[in-house]
Amino acid sequence: MTAAPPPGLAARFRAGTASLHRRAERSGIMAALLRGQADRAHYALLLRNLLPVYRAIEDGLERHRDSPALRPFARAELYRAPRIAADLTALIGPDWTERLGTLPAGARYAYRVARAAERDGMALIAHAYVRTLGDLSGGQLFPALLARTLALPPQALQFYDFSAIPDLAAAKAAWRAAVDAAAPYLPAPERLVREAQVAFRLNIALSEAVAAAR
């Protein structure tokens, strides 16, 4: 009987982060948003602290776009940082950088991503996996939810707009395939699984810090 092939790296990411993923959905501001119990101020604070994270991911991917392992992840149509900045302008005004600061939990998250982008940048794959698959999957629940519970107009919901991608299911499949294709370039793939776990823990810490902010 032929043995089953070992699971690909994307499947190992999913298995290794499943419990943290569930915890992230039930923690802090994310839980409040899903229950319709958050307010605009806390939502704007979440975006303000996620923006440096996305910038670090996207800037890192651009720097490493010549890497065979990272090139499939450097896709401008998936980049969210410009859209988050546009949402903050719609929510707060053009002076949002002066009116909203970053939290220590957000700074730690962005710093970790920046470190992941150093040297060969391979650790970026874990952070891109966590954020982008989340945006393409559960994140698609948020436009209608936030429009209803926070009365957000479309111009404040650009973060979730993937209209440039005609087939989100195909995009997610391609993302997972790119993760699997990167595995041969990695001397220790399990390190990336651990980095994905770190990414979820940083997400949870940020979510809880935003919810606790006054």
Phi, psi and omega in degrees: 000129182285131179290145177293143179294152178295152181296149177289171183296322179298319177295325178290323173302310184298314180294321184285344182243005187302313182291323177292324177299313179298319179296321180298322181291340185252011187247145166052225185293331180295317178296319180295318178299316182293331177273357183072028185247009179267169174239172183297323184297316180289325177295317178298322178295322176300311179300318182300325182273338175281333185304311178297331178294310179295321178298320179294319178296310187288320176297320179296317179297321178295320179296330185253020185293346176277353178284128179302327181285326187262341183306318181296343181269346182274077184239110186300328182291345177262349183293136185250343186303312179299326181287323176297317178299320178294320177297319179295323176297318179293324183281317191250325185120171183295344180262027185299332180294330177276331186270339181234129178254173177265151178268157176305322179295323177291320178296320179295320179297310181298322179296319180297319179294318178301320177295322180297333181279354181286166180053239184277352176073007185299327181296343176300331183302320180296317181289321177295321177301309184297312186284312188288318177295325175297319180292322182281342183254260183301332180300338181286352174284338193284325182305309180293320181297313182287328175297324182279312188275330180247003181054043180278134177282166181303326182291348176258010183234028182290336177311322187263006184272108176246037183295342177287350180249111187290335185223100183292324179298318178294323179296319178294319178297320179294324179295315178295322178296323178293323175298313180298320182291337180283339187306317181298340180274355186258124177292333182216082182305329181298336176296326179288326175298316178295325178292324175296323176295319176299317180301317179294320179296322177293322175300314181296315180298318178295316180301317180291323179293320178296316180298327182277348184290146179244000000 
